[in-house]
Amino acid sequence: MKLVTERPFANPEVAARQLVQLASSIEPVQDGRIHIEKINYPFLYTLKGSGAEFGAGIKYAVERGWLDLHESGTYVRLLTPGQDLLRLH
C-alpha cells in the first residue's frame, strides 16, 4: 500500500523547466515583465504543484540564468528563450 503520492515537481529542475514553459507562454507586459501570479496560479492550482516546489523551481531557474526574479518578487523576466529549456527530460 502506497501512502504518499508521487510529486512530479519534487525535483527543482523539473519544476524550473515547467515554470520557464509557463512563462514563455505568457505575453510579457512592459519591459519583458511577467507578473508572478501569471505563473504561480497555474503551477499551484492547475498543475497541483506545492508552494515549496514553486519556490525551489524559481530559485533553480534564477540560479541557472533562465529567469530573472525582481527583488520585490512581483515579476520575472524570461532570460534564455529556447526550445531546449522548454523540453522536459
ABEGO torsion letter per residue (X at the ends): XBABBBBAAABAAAAAAAAAAAAAABBBBBGGBBBAAAAAAAAAAAAGBBAAAAAAAAAAAAAAGABBBBAAGABBBBABBEAAAABBX
